[in-house]
Amino acid sequence: MTQESKRSREMMTTTDLANRWKMSGYTLRKWRMRDIGPAYIKVGKGLIRYRVEDVESYEDSRESGMN
C-alpha cells in the first residue's frame, strides 16, 4: 500500500476533529446540519467519520494567506 493510499484511509471522529480545532463537537454537528465544514462519512447509524485528507483540504481552503 502506498503512503498516499494509507493517508486516504485515515479517519477522524467528531471528537478527534473537535480537539484538533479546539472547538466543541456540538459545533461540528451544527455545521454538518448546515452543510459547513469538511466532507464527512456516515458509517452505520449515527457514526460520523472525517477523512484526514478531507480535513486537511478544508483547512487549506480556509487559509487567509495572512501571516
N, C-alpha and C positions, 0 to 999 in steps of 0.2 A: 504494500500500500504506500502510495506516495505521501509526502508531507502535506501536500495540498489537499488530498482526499481525506487524510486524517483530520485536518483542520475543519473541513466542511462538515464533519460528523460531530464535532464538539458542540455540546449543548449546555445551555444555562437555564436554571429555573427562574421564576419570577423573583425569588429571594436572592439568588445569585446576582441578578441584574440590579435589583434594588440596592444591594450592598455595593456593587461596583459604582453606581451613580450616586450613592448616598441619598437615596430617596425612599419613600415607603412603597411597599408592594401595592398598597391601595391606589397610589397614584398611577402605577403601571396598569392596574386593572381598569381604572377610569380611562386612561389613554387608549387601551385596546377597544373599549366600547366606542370611543370617538375616532377610531382609526388613526391614532397618532402613535409615533414611535416606530421601533424596528419591527420587521416582519416576525411573526411567531407561528408556532405549530401547535395545534390541539392534538394531544396524544391521549386517547381514551376520553373518559368523561371527566371534564374539569381539570385535566392536566395540561399545563401550558409550558412549552419549551421555546427557547430562543437559540438559533444557531449563532455561534460566536462570530462567524463571518458576516451575518446579517447585522449584528450589534455593531461590529467594527465599521461596516459600510455606513450605517446610520450615523455613527459618531463622526466619520469622515465628512459626511454630507452636511453636518451641523457646524463644522469649524468656521469660525468667523474670519480667520486669516489675520486677526489682530494679535500681536504679542505684547 
